[in-house]
Amino acid sequence: MSHPDPSAVRQYLLELQDRISGELEEDDGQARFQEELWDRSEGGGGRSRILRDGAVLEQGGVGFSHVFGETLPPAATAQRPELAGRAWQAMGVSLVIHPRNPYAPTSHANIRFFLAEKHGEPPVWWFGGGFDLTPYYGFDEDAVHWHREAKAACEPFGEDVYPRYKAWCDEYFHMPHRGEQRGIGGLFFDDLNDWGFERSFAFMRSVGDHYLPAYRPILQRRHTMAYGERERDFQLYRRGRYVEFNLLWDRGTKFGIQSGGRTESILMSLPPLARWEYGWTPEPGSDEERLYTRFLQPRDWLAAEPD
């Protein structure tokens, strides 16, 4: 197994953050990402970029972090108790984009690298990440495009990779307390090291490089659609589900909080506005109901014929 190269990973992640924030600024055409550098008292830090009140993007965050520590938090050692007592470092780019228009979906992407070392023993490392899409109003065209790009990211690495990581994404972005999917999925992978460092790193880069081709065409064709108060209210209601998932189930959020990360950067994924309504159900036959019945169900979008 080839030896890990954290400096190469860091260089790629910083370049990816620059590329994503730059191209999303082009799409918005008005607002700019504001950058804030931060340090972590136990070691490391990062740079957070936040865009607010744009013409297209109501809020977006694209963050880079590279943090170090001597003791792993419970979120990391719960499944890997053999890591206890190792010095560690973790780095990644994480982003969440919340468009203003309810017909334009929220998108999330994250790619990360973890390394734990102990004198006299081989290093333990892995890659993880993926991207997923959360529509408020569903379009088959968008879902198919999103999953085509997800499959394209995986194709050079084997025919079984996309189906496996697509299924893992569906499983991960499920809200057990609601019995609902968060969105239409995409890719999710973790603990990737069995390909060796170079190939695993190449796969992480492929996932990172396919986010913009997957998301930008969808954003560009939806952000100008006319909408009213009904659509806006439903968008805010569904954003409440996004908040619930991130605070109750997301492992990255738990790791960040438990490891003493910067709270503002960890919670930049939350939408600027959301709402909750007790016992709400969609009107039968409505576009809102169709989101639940067609889009918030695990589905093979690359095999399905549009309705």
Salt bridges, closest charged atoms under 4 A:
GLU15 OE2 - ARG19 NE 2.88
ASP18 OD1 - ARG47 NH2 2.82
ASP18 OD1 - ARG49 NH2 2.85
GLU23 OE1 - ARG216 NH1 2.49
GLU26 OE1 - ARG216 NH2 3.77
ASP27 OD2 - ARG216 NE 2.80
GLU35 OE1 - ARG49 NE 2.76
GLU36 OE2 - ARG262 NH2 2.77
GLU42 OE1 - ARG40 NH2 3.26
GLU58 OE2 - ARG232 NH2 2.85
GLU58 OE1 - ARG239 NH2 2.71
GLU82 OE2 - ARG80 NE 2.59
GLU121 OE1 - ARG86 NH2 2.85
ASP132 OD1 - HIS108 ND1 2.65
ASP132 OD2 - ARG182 NH2 2.88
ASP140 OD1 - ARG290 NH2 3.46
ASP140 OD2 - ARG294 NH2 2.66
GLU141 OE2 - ARG221 NE 3.75
GLU141 OE1 - ARG222 NH2 3.40
ASP142 OD1 - ARG221 NE 2.83
ASP142 OD2 - ARG222 NE 2.81
ASP160 OD2 - ARG164 NH1 2.67
ASP170 OD2 - LYS166 NZ 2.74
GLU180 OE1 - ARG238 NH1 3.05
GLU180 OE1 - ARG241 NE 2.96
ASP190 OD2 - ARG112 NH2 3.66
ASP190 OD2 - ARG251 NH2 2.43
ASP191 OD1 - ARG80 NH1 3.77
ASP209 OD1 - ARG19 NH2 2.99
GLU244 OE1 - HIS177 NE2 2.75
GLU244 OE2 - ARG178 NH2 2.72
GLU277 OE1 - ARG275 NH2 2.60
GLU283 OE1 - ARG230 NH1 3.69
GLU288 OE1 - ARG230 NH2 2.71
ASP307 OD2 - ARG294 NH1 3.05
